[in-house]
Amino acid sequence: MGKITVKHFINKTLKEVRLKQIITDELGKEHDLTPPFYPLYIKITYDRKTTQMKSLLGLDFTSVEEAEFRCGYWLKMERKMINDIIIKESKKLGDKFLLKGIPDKCKPYGQQIKVFFPGMFLIDVYNKRVLDLNSPFSELLIWNSSTIPALIYYEAALKLLGELPQLFELKEKFDLCSYFERAISNNDIGMLKILEWKYGDAKEQFSQKALSAGLTLNQVVRLATTMDELIDKIE
């Protein structure tokens, strides 16, 4: 297997951003001391081929040194993620592996867990199930709001479509989504990214918040295990 090199860099070929920092000297003359900020990017080299991608962090910096000082923990996780994806994909695809496809493989890791979990676990399955029933109410029941609790959708579907086995089969998933909603309510834990769950301490933070929210240890373990399984399915 070829050597993998992953390095962050400041992309100065892109338009700079300036946050005004003006000072006035003793003669009353103003001077703009604002340093230019540039997007943080990642250069990826493998088997003598190179590609680049924008950092999932999505912030601008004056230098790589500043980025490492302020967000070194995040940058380290990104490098580990990219390294793991290259190893996985090159083993799976062999000679068909293309380095330029790596940025797309990394994108899901930038999702917030409050979006990723219900979407991957239930929303798509539920919406397809509702549409397949081809009811006059199907379009009305489509899950398209993050502010409406999961069980509201379930109860509405039962009332409008009937107590059908196709819906009862999803009850356990709805219950687990309800536990998840309870765990991330009244805190900002849901804003953590998938990258932080897999390579950082987001799982531990989530578990602590879930227990504080009144979930049982068994419910917390089920949620964490399910999240791990969903992340492992990222293609």
C-alpha positions in Angstrom: 0.0 0.0 0.0 1.3 3.5 -0.9 2.2 6.2 1.5 -0.6 8.5 2.7 0.1 12.1 3.5 -2.6 14.5 4.8 -1.7 18.1 5.4 -3.8 21.2 6.2 -3.0 24.4 4.4 -4.4 27.9 4.0 -5.8 28.3 0.5 -4.5 31.7 -0.5 -5.7 31.2 -4.1 -9.3 31.9 -2.9 -10.7 35.3 -1.9 -9.5 36.5 1.4 -11.8 37.6 4.3 -11.0 40.6 6.4 -12.4 41.6 9.8 -11.7 45.3 10.2 -9.1 46.1 12.9 -8.4 49.8 12.7 -6.0 51.8 15.0 -5.3 55.5 15.1 -1.8 56.8 15.6 -0.7 59.9 17.6 -1.3 62.1 14.5 -4.9 61.0 14.1 -4.2 58.9 11.1 -6.0 55.5 10.8 -4.2 52.3 9.9 -5.8 49.0 8.9 -4.0 46.2 10.7 -6.4 43.5 9.8 -4.6 40.4 8.7 -6.2 38.5 5.7 -8.1 35.3 6.6 -8.3 32.4 4.1 -10.3 29.1 4.0 -8.7 26.1 5.6 -8.1 23.3 3.1 -6.5 19.8 3.2 -4.0 18.4 0.7 -4.2 14.6 0.3 -1.4 12.6 -1.3 -1.6 8.9 -1.9 0.4 6.6 -4.3 2.0 9.7 -6.0 -1.5 11.2 -6.7 -2.8 14.4 -5.0 -6.2 16.0 -4.4 -7.5 18.6 -2.0 -10.7 19.4 -0.1 -12.1 22.1 2.1 -11.8 21.3 5.8 -15.1 20.2 7.4 -14.4 22.8 10.1 -15.5 25.5 7.7 -13.5 28.3 9.3 -11.0 30.8 7.9 -7.5 31.4 9.4 -4.5 33.7 8.9 -2.1 30.7 9.0 -1.9 27.0 9.5 -0.2 27.7 12.8 -3.2 29.6 14.0 -5.5 26.8 12.9 -3.4 24.2 14.7 -3.3 26.4 17.8 -7.0 27.1 17.9 -8.4 23.9 16.5 -5.6 21.3 16.6 -7.9 18.6 18.1 -10.3 18.9 15.2 -7.5 18.9 12.6 -6.1 15.8 14.1 -9.5 14.1 13.8 -9.8 15.1 10.1 -6.4 13.7 9.3 -7.3 10.4 11.0 -10.6 10.2 9.2 -9.1 10.8 5.7 -6.4 8.2 6.4 -8.9 5.6 7.4 -11.2 6.3 4.4 -8.3 5.9 2.0 -7.2 2.6 3.5 -10.8 1.3 3.5 -11.6 2.4 -0.1 -8.3 1.3 -1.6 -8.8 -2.1 -0.1 -12.3 -2.3 -1.3 -11.8 -1.0 -4.8 -8.2 -2.0 -5.6 -7.0 -0.6 -8.9 -10.4 1.1 -9.4 -9.7 3.4 -6.4 -9.6 7.1 -7.3 -8.2 9.6 -4.8 -10.4 12.4 -6.2 -13.5 10.7 -4.7 -12.2 11.1 -1.1 -13.7 14.5 -0.5 -17.2 13.2 -1.2 -16.6 10.3 1.1 -15.7 12.8 3.9 -18.8 15.0 3.6 -21.1 12.9 5.8 -18.7 13.3 8.7 -19.5 17.0 8.7 -23.1 16.4 9.5 -24.5 17.3 12.9 -25.7 14.2 14.9 -29.2 15.8 15.3 -29.6 15.6 11.5 -27.7 12.4 10.8 -29.3 10.1 13.3 -33.0 10.5 12.5 -32.3 10.8 8.8 -30.2 7.7 8.5 -32.2 5.7 11.0 -35.8 6.5 10.3 -36.9 9.5 8.2 -36.1 8.0 4.8 -37.6 4.6 5.8 -40.7 6.2 7.2 -41.3 8.6 4.2 -40.9 5.7 1.7 -43.3 3.6 3.7 -45.9 6.3 3.8 -45.6 7.1 0.0 -45.7 3.4 -0.9 -49.1 3.2 0.9 -50.4 5.6 -1.8 -52.9 7.3 0.4 -54.5 10.7 -0.2 -52.8 11.6 3.1 -49.3 10.4 2.2 -47.9 13.7 1.1 -49.3 15.4 4.2 -47.5 12.9 6.4 -44.0 13.3 4.9 -41.5 13.9 7.6 -39.9 17.2 6.6 -39.6 19.2 9.9 -36.9 18.8 12.5 -39.0 20.6 15.1 -41.9 18.1 15.2 -41.3 15.2 17.5 -40.9 11.7 15.9 -43.9 10.2 17.8 -46.2 12.9 16.4 -45.5 11.7 12.9 -46.2 8.1 14.0 -49.4 8.9 15.8 -50.6 11.0 12.8 -49.8 8.2 10.4 -51.8 5.7 12.4 -54.8 8.0 12.6 -54.8 9.0 8.9 -53.7 5.8 7.3 -55.0 3.3 9.8 -53.3 0.8 12.2 -51.4 -0.9 9.5 -48.6 -3.5 10.0 -46.4 -1.4 7.7 -46.5 1.3 10.4 -46.4 -1.0 13.5 -43.1 -2.4 12.1 -41.6 1.0 12.6 -42.7 1.5 16.2 -39.4 0.5 17.8 -37.5 2.9 15.5 -39.8 5.7 16.5 -39.3 4.9 20.2 -35.5 5.1 19.8 -35.8 8.4 17.9 -37.9 9.7 20.7 -35.2 8.7 23.2 -32.6 10.5 21.0 -34.8 13.7 20.9 -35.0 13.6 24.6 -31.2 13.2 25.0 -30.4 16.3 22.8 -33.2 18.5 24.1 -32.3 21.5 26.3 -28.6 21.3 25.4 -26.4 21.8 22.3 -25.1 18.2 22.1 -27.0 17.6 18.9 -24.8 20.1 17.1 -21.7 17.9 17.4 -20.5 16.4 14.2 -20.2 12.8 13.1 -16.5 13.3 12.9 -16.4 14.1 16.6 -18.5 11.0 17.4 -16.2 8.6 15.6 -12.9 10.2 16.3 -13.5 12.4 19.4 -15.4 12.3 22.6 -18.9 13.2 21.3 -20.2 9.7 22.2 -19.1 10.2 25.8 -20.6 13.7 25.9 -23.9 12.4 24.4 -24.1 9.5 26.8 -23.7 11.8 29.8 -26.3 14.2 28.6 -28.7 11.4 27.8 -28.4 10.0 31.3 -28.8 13.5 32.8 -32.0 13.8 30.7 -33.4 10.7 32.5 -32.8 8.0 30.0 -31.9 4.6 31.4 -28.5 3.1 30.8 -30.0 0.5 28.5 -31.6 3.2 26.4 -28.3 5.1 26.2 -26.4 2.0 25.2 -29.0 1.3 22.5 -28.7 4.8 21.1 -24.9 4.8 21.1 -24.7 1.4 19.5 -27.2 2.3 16.8 -25.3 5.5 16.0 -22.1 3.5 15.7 -23.8 1.1 13.3 -25.1 4.0 11.2 -21.7 5.6 10.9 -20.2 2.3 9.9 -22.7 2.2 7.0 -21.4 5.5 5.6 -20.3 4.8 2.0 
